[in-house]
Amino acid sequence: MKAIMSVIGQNHPGIVACVSKELAEFNINIVDISQTLMDKYFTMILLVEAEDMKISEIQKKMTEVGKEQHIEIRIQAAETFDAMHLI
């Protein structure tokens, strides 16, 4: 299963390391990643993949991580993302 994850917040050291560490603990592979700085804001979009991915469990953990890091993290199934954004 593939999913799209977005990460947004004020830039500070360790954001990528923290997010990728948590994904590794769920045995989730990062297939593609794009990140940029917009003024003082860090933005990152990831395409992730795992065989047994429970989106609700991952979102719960990533919400906790987001609070600790003062960032917002969202994840949704790639199928849902595609249905919302493709014409």
Number of C-alpha atoms within 10 A of each C-alpha: 14 18 21 20 20 17 20 20 18 16 18 13 8 10 21 13 10 14 16 15 13 15 19 11 8 16 14 21 15 17 12 11 13 10 14 12 13 10 8 10 13 18 18 17 18 17 18 21 20 16 10 10 17 12 14 11 11 18 17 14 14 23 17 15 18 21 11 9 18 15 21 17 22 17 22 16 18 17 12 11 13 11 9 9 7 6 5
